[in-house]
Amino acid sequence: MRSILHEVAEPNCRPLDQDSSITSLARMERMIGLKKRRRIQVLALAGACLVGMLFVLWFLPKDAFQFFRSPSEVLASPPAEEEYFQLGGLVKDGSMTGVDGVRFSFVVTDGAADVPVTYVGGDPAPDLFGEGQGTIAKGYYVDGVFLAHDLLAKHDETYMPVEVIDALKEQGVYRKPES
């Protein structure tokens, strides 16, 4: 009788009984289910991205992250003539010839091996490019001569690329610049 009176007095209100607590419990379970589902979706997306990145890295060439090769590495395993790469080391003292124009020759050394380089680029040599200085040349190795299309030189008196320093230290010929 009480529930009938309650419904008559307030038709939109339902009495708190066992059915309503089950409904709120179902709502909570549904909310928890949504949170779990969203968490699983985020984890699945992150996993798919990770697998995609690993897939891309797996098929990169083996030297994709190598910044340059030293003369010793080039002579130990000469690259194919069509392979574009970077050669790094020191410009050997007394090796520069014909530096007046945009085509000139020099030798890059790491102390253990020397590679003759012919610059065939369209720009003159960088201002800080010179004998005894660190350099990185970009180009192709053809018939025992490196044909450089671009030259990078140190940007101040004390800078040398870390990779060049490491290669020179391996060969035991690194000289620390005076500051």
JOCOR-V327694 format. One record per residue. N is the residue number from 0. RES is the residue in one letter. SS is DSSP state (hx for helix, st for strand, lp for the rest). PHI is phi as a letter, one per 40 degrees, with the letter a starting at -180 (999 if undefined). Layout:
((N:RES:SS:PHI) (N:RES:SS:PHI))
This chain:
((0:M:lp:999) (1:R:hx:c) (2:S:hx:c) (3:I:hx:c) (4:L:hx:c) (5:H:hx:c) (6:E:hx:c) (7:V:hx:c) (8:A:hx:c) (9:E:lp:b) (10:P:lp:c) (11:N:lp:c) (12:C:lp:c) (13:R:lp:b) (14:P:lp:c) (15:L:lp:c) (16:D:lp:b) (17:Q:hx:c) (18:D:hx:c) (19:S:hx:c) (20:S:hx:c) (21:I:hx:c) (22:T:hx:c) (23:S:hx:c) (24:L:hx:c) (25:A:hx:c) (26:R:hx:c) (27:M:hx:c) (28:E:hx:c) (29:R:hx:c) (30:M:hx:c) (31:I:hx:c) (32:G:hx:c) (33:L:hx:c) (34:K:hx:c) (35:K:hx:c) (36:R:hx:c) (37:R:hx:c) (38:R:hx:c) (39:I:hx:c) (40:Q:hx:c) (41:V:hx:c) (42:L:hx:c) (43:A:hx:c) (44:L:hx:c) (45:A:hx:c) (46:G:hx:c) (47:A:hx:c) (48:C:hx:c) (49:L:hx:c) (50:V:hx:c) (51:G:hx:c) (52:M:hx:c) (53:L:hx:c) (54:F:hx:c) (55:V:hx:c) (56:L:hx:c) (57:W:hx:c) (58:F:lp:c) (59:L:lp:c) (60:P:lp:c) (61:K:lp:c) (62:D:lp:b) (63:A:lp:c) (64:F:lp:b) (65:Q:lp:c) (66:F:lp:c) (67:F:lp:a) (68:R:st:b) (69:S:lp:c) (70:P:hx:d) (71:S:hx:c) (72:E:hx:c) (73:V:hx:c) (74:L:hx:c) (75:A:hx:c) (76:S:lp:a) (77:P:lp:c) (78:P:lp:c) (79:A:lp:c) (80:E:lp:c) (81:E:lp:c) (82:E:lp:c) (83:Y:lp:c) (84:F:st:a) (85:Q:st:b) (86:L:st:b) (87:G:st:b) (88:G:st:i) (89:L:st:b) (90:V:st:c) (91:K:lp:c) (92:D:lp:c) (93:G:lp:g) (94:S:lp:b) (95:M:lp:c) (96:T:st:b) (97:G:lp:g) (98:V:lp:c) (99:D:lp:c) (100:G:lp:b) (101:V:lp:c) (102:R:lp:b) (103:F:st:a) (104:S:st:b) (105:F:st:a) (106:V:st:b) (107:V:st:b) (108:T:st:b) (109:D:lp:b) (110:G:lp:g) (111:A:lp:b) (112:A:lp:a) (113:D:st:b) (114:V:st:b) (115:P:st:c) (116:V:st:b) (117:T:st:b) (118:Y:st:c) (119:V:lp:b) (120:G:lp:c) (121:G:lp:c) (122:D:lp:b) (123:P:lp:c) (124:A:lp:c) (125:P:lp:d) (126:D:lp:d) (127:L:lp:c) (128:F:lp:c) (129:G:lp:a) (130:E:lp:c) (131:G:lp:g) (132:Q:lp:b) (133:G:st:c) (134:T:st:a) (135:I:st:b) (136:A:st:b) (137:K:st:b) (138:G:st:i) (139:Y:st:b) (140:Y:st:b) (141:V:st:b) (142:D:lp:f) (143:G:lp:g) (144:V:st:b) (145:F:st:c) (146:L:st:c) (147:A:st:c) (148:H:st:c) (149:D:st:b) (150:L:st:b) (151:L:st:b) (152:A:st:b) (153:K:lp:c) (154:H:lp:c) (155:D:lp:a) (156:E:lp:c) (157:T:lp:b) (158:Y:lp:c) (159:M:lp:a) (160:P:lp:d) (161:V:hx:d) (162:E:hx:c) (163:V:hx:c) (164:I:hx:d) (165:D:hx:c) (166:A:hx:c) (167:L:hx:c) (168:K:hx:c) (169:E:hx:d) (170:Q:hx:c) (171:G:lp:g) (172:V:lp:b) (173:Y:lp:c) (174:R:lp:b) (175:K:lp:c) (176:P:lp:c) (177:E:lp:c) (178:S:lp:c))
